[in-house]
Amino acid sequence: MSRQEKLAFPIERKRNFGIKRIFVHVIIFTIIFLLLLGLGLFGKKQLNIQADSFRRSSLIDSLHNKGIADIQSAILASVGEEYSSVIQKSVSSTKRMLKKDIAVMLDEEKTIDEIITHTANTIYAACEKNVPEYALSGIDITLKEKLPSIIEKMQEDAKAHIDELSIPEVRKRLSVNAPYYPLMYYSNALIAIAAVFLVFALILAYCWFTFDHDRKVKLANILEPIDYLLPFFLGVFVFTLYPIVRVVIMSFQERYKLDGSFTGWGIGNYEYVLKGIPGTSNYFIQGLINTFLYVIYTVPVSTALAIIIAFLLNKKLKGSALFQTAYFLPMVTSITAVGLVWRWIFNKNFGVLNAIIVMFSGTPIDWLSSTSYSMSVMVIFGIWNSLPFTIILMLSGLQNIDETYYTVAKVDGAKTPRIFRRITIPLLAPTIGLVLVINSISAFKVFTEVTVLFNGSPGPAYNMYTVVYYIYEMMHQRLELGRAAAAAIVLFFFIFIFTMLQRYIQRKWNYV
Amino acid sequence: MQVEMQGLTKHFGATKAVNDFSITLYDGELVCLLGPSGCGKSTVLNMLAGILPVTKGKILFDGEDVTKHPPEQRGIGLVFQNYALYPHMTVMGNICFPLEIQNVPKAERIRRATEMAELVHMGDYLDRRPKQLSGGQQQRVAIARALVKNPRLLLLDEPLSNLDARLRLEMREEIRRIQLQTQVTTVFVTHDQEEAMSISDHIALMKDGYLQQHEKPQALYDEPANQFVADFLGNPPINNLEGTAQGDRFVSNDGSSFVCRGIEVVPSGTKINLAIRAESFVMENEKADSFMKCKIISVYQLGKEEMAQVEFGGNIFRAYISLENNIKAGDEVYLSLKDRGVFFFDKESGRRYI
């Protein structure tokens, strides 16, 4: 039974436009196929051009350096010691000119035979000026004798260069700055995806020509939702799914570098991240501990504060609009700019915080430079920073609680503390659960707070590493992408466990 | 408990929600506050509960002035349209909560809650959460919660509006039963005239913040004080024939007239609405001066009788006609009026002439 027949009041829908949709898809898929294929082929072509230019420069280098060196040693062997300096001098005088000559001759598609002969002749001509005649004849004879073997050697060498610079090797050596880099690098992938589209187009074309009307309608109905979802899914795939998969893969590519090179597959990255270098402090574990402490300190405190503040704001007291603005201010200000203000607040000599401490006759604290206060500084700043968003969530949670619950409780004589404890908190529990999850995840990702407060370093004595700071440092300063990826996966693992735990608790709290 | 409201007035800024509202509710009575939406009936209830402060006037509970007392000192039980059961507590927890607030010992709490749950027939559901209950069951629990602390006054704010038609019928009988059993003075707010008619001892009908009439249900129906009361009560609605009183005759706007009993009380020449209940027509066979000459427009079968749409002098109205008369659309018939269910209202003021 079709879905339509199940409806109590079947809706008559116009489907003619739907059938055409299949044909439109064939055309669209074909266009996408041609586009991707064109891009892929263009990338391939560019890759070949790039390969040729790599090969050419490597060939020039080899002909120039090795060819001249061979010729020189042959000449040197044939004459006495006394001429070695003279010959070397004359050879080096020709080097610069010869490099240009070789490049020109390669462009003219001269053979290696001709190039080497030309080199030998040029060197011979240079020697002519400096070497006495009797020695020259010896050189001449030697050159004529040795030249074929040198040429043969050079030809082999050139072939080896071409073999060595295979297309995959060229792809590896590509610079990110090279024009059409993505097209060159992903040309195979582009062609592969193009092929997939071609297959789709062919299948649909087949369906269009062979299906009867009803089956066409059915197919069009299947295609319709896909049409609407496709743009979104493309975005998700390219910018979310692919990066996630790539990070997982990268974490298993040992010592993966920016140029795409890695030493092999395995769990070496994880080993490095978790064990560190023996005998030195392991900053990842330190970061993990710091991150956990940060989560444990900030999340409960900021959630509890947010509940109280939201409860008071929700009472619509006089001036609550002013307080609302004040509390939400951190949300609309730049964390970097605010961080600078907090650095000033925490300043040892001029800071507001120390001024207050001194006012109550305490001793000023060196907040930012003393290692024992780094965590407190971070926690204070972190709580302040996460409060506004938490309050907004709590306020919306509170406003969802029906006013009649409070009215009934008040008529029954309940006072505010009891109402708060017995009604507000339990009814707010789903929101509290949500806030706990969101806040813990964002606290696990603490990074900006560290950089901003400690002026770009992980704490005054490298004591305030957090996991994300470690990842950042691995990635952008040490350029160890594989290790950074492994650290990110470990962090994900912890966040995942934590979130699952909280979801379990949250489900228990949900009664409505 | 006897509840007295004296000149109760409530203004929200410029809006006058309730004006000079004075009624007395006697001990053990169930009184309905009836009226269309926005007539101020819920405002009166909220003032009784102490949720809304009173602008002017007094509320007396057994002679004691409680106008300024906060809700918790008035000893009232409150039931809302949406029940407002705490979703995170069980039925037992919900019924116990008012006692918990009063710091009643736990054993005593459970005993009284169980007793109350039995009263509303919810004894088997004590461990359920509100979302596991049907609308009617939730309403029963809400009533039990309101009654468990033995309130002096029970306030019900449109308690049946969220229920479907069948449950509404069942629950209103239940509310009446529970009220009679506990003998608690009860105020019941509703906009449904049938609901009000069926369960209350007295009805206070309100419109635009003013009390229209405070009477027993049947008296309200039989002797409406004004046009609004007559219009509001009764199904089908009362028929209004526009015209003028001329001596002992009612002259309709297009000149057709008949001799109408009782119309002498109206000054001759006054524009009036002749209001007649649909059941107050009698079919006549011959022509007479005191009979209305009418034309049948259409006839509906209702089983035991017929309902006809009838035209007289340009006014179209509904009348119950007994089956044996065998009428059909287009017939010319003569109708006379019974004494009961015929009222004369002033066209301008809606005032009734008696």
Interface residues (C-beta under 8 A of the other chain):
Chain A: D402 T404 Y405 T407 V408 A409 K410 V411 D412 G413 A414 R418 R422 I423 P426 L427 A429 Y511 V512
Chain B: A49 G50 I51 P71 E72 I76 G77 L78 F80 N82 A84 Y86 P87 H88 F97 P98 E100 I101 Q102 R129 K131 R145 K149
